[in-house]
Amino acid sequence: MEEKVSNLFLKKDGSMIASPGEWMEYRAQWKEILEENLYGTFPREAGTAGGRITESSLVYGAKAVRETVELRFGREKQVCLPAEILRPEGGGKYPVILWNRHCQEDRCPVEEELVCGHGFVLASFVRGDLVEDAAEPEDKSLLEAYPGYTWGRIAQWAFGMSRLLDYVAQQEYCDRRYVTACGHSRGGKTALCAAIYDERFAMCHANGSGCLGAGSLRIFGGHFGYGFGVCETITRIQEVFPYWWAAKLAEYTGEKESEMPADGHILRALIAPRPVITTEGCGDDWSNPYGTQIMWRAAQEIYDFLGCRDRNAIHYREGGHGFQSLDWRTLADFMEMQFRNKKVHTNLVSFRSEEETEEACGWKWERPFYSWRAPEKR
């Protein structure tokens, strides 16, 4: 068997991880590797952002409140980030979906259902309001407030997610145990980065995150399977968006792509034991739906090893690249399952314990591209 998926339990010194505690400690080395090769270095802060409500109104028949909030952070509070909070009206603490949006017109198509039906808070900001998606942004306030770091846009936007979390976590409506980092496409890559480095995020949802997200860098395939379709690669993404990443990523283009030390299964595994769900469009070949499936299955070895086998989920729908209603509803279902112990309704796939006795839904198929397994725990 050709080993295209690196062994999550093999340490750099050649020894094997043998206990869950050893894996949790070893994650720090992987985070350093990702900083060096992918995201760049960035500041470590928590609780540093403050905010004030600038607008507030009742919506959806007075069952919800929509607020505009002005966040301020930086050593001199010189960074200003507008954010939007949509929450149930009245008292109580609720799970939060913290979403980095592409533009002002980017809206959740089922926000009323999420907020008024499920009782979730939807907190969001537009990435370009923090720092523009361009090689040379006009507004450099974030970069000037935090000089000396090598971070690219993905890490910068992830930093913005953490600053919005600073504010939301202080509010009475927030159940701080249940905050989900959420994003689509480049926003999905951002959500993964945020959840990896800020463990206040209790869950991660990446939709269509693809290359350098939940997809594979070595295994490619569209909705017809392995080797079909045109998928994004490091070389292609580096040609168009080099400023998203650490400068060292440029060393892994062309024939050197396979030398990139990390892959999508590592990003997923670094979030464990917290839940992670990826949602994909079957027709979204560019995001590598086949490779994403392999990464999901390989990361399951860590989730099994840590004793949280039901917290790693994936969902496929018809259609292409977009953040569609079914993607949102699948996220809501998974949050209900993980945070409220409710049965799921969408056909998301996770390794739930009850499946062991259900012959119709067994996952005993051969795992292609790798032969390693989770070791016996000591």
Protein Blocks (a to p, Z undefined) as FASTA:
>chain_A
ZZfbccfklcfkopacfbfklmmmmmmmmmmmmmmmmnopadddehkaccddfbdcdeeh
hlaccddddddedjklpaccdddddddededdddddddddfblklccfklmmmmmmnopa
cddddfklmoccdfbdfblmlmmmmghiabdfklmmmmmmmmmmmmmmmpmklcfklccd
ddehjlmmmmmmmmmmmmkbmbdcdehklgoilbcfkbgcdfkoghiajdddfklmmmmm
mmlpcfklmmmgcjllmmpmbdfklmmmmmpmcdcdddddfklmmnommlmmmmmmmmmm
mmmmnopaklcccdddeddddddfklmmmmmmmmmmmmnopacfbfcdcddfklmmmmkl
ccfbccehiabdcdddZZ
